[in-house]
Amino acid sequence: MASIAKAVGTNRNSLAVAFKAVHGCGVFSWFKQKRLFMARDALCYSGASVQSVTYQFGFSDPANFSRAYKSEFGISPSKARNMLITVDDTKDSEIEQDKSERV
């Protein structure tokens, strides 16, 4: 952070205050939120396990990731992933049913 501040001609504290004014949170909170959103996308679209997503997005352990995920989204990552699987299975069966009705 200090090197970025120096590069733009300010000090670390001024940069932190300006960042918070623009983004509504500190730099580290902002990065954590971005990692959680990317992790959510990975859980939803890649079929990766909660454990692999935990480490892929830089969280130290699955319990820490689960707490942060639930705090951000209001649901645990495993429940979110299971809900997606249920929705996808329902969509697949509806598609298959629709195809069979056309024949």
Long-range contacts (C-beta under 8 A, 24 or more apart in sequence): 1-27, 32-68, 33-72, 35-59, 36-68, 36-69, 36-72, 36-73, 39-65, 39-69, 39-77, 40-69, 40-73, 40-77, 40-80, 43-77, 43-80, 43-81, 43-84, 44-80, 44-81, 44-84, 50-77, 50-78, 50-81, 53-77
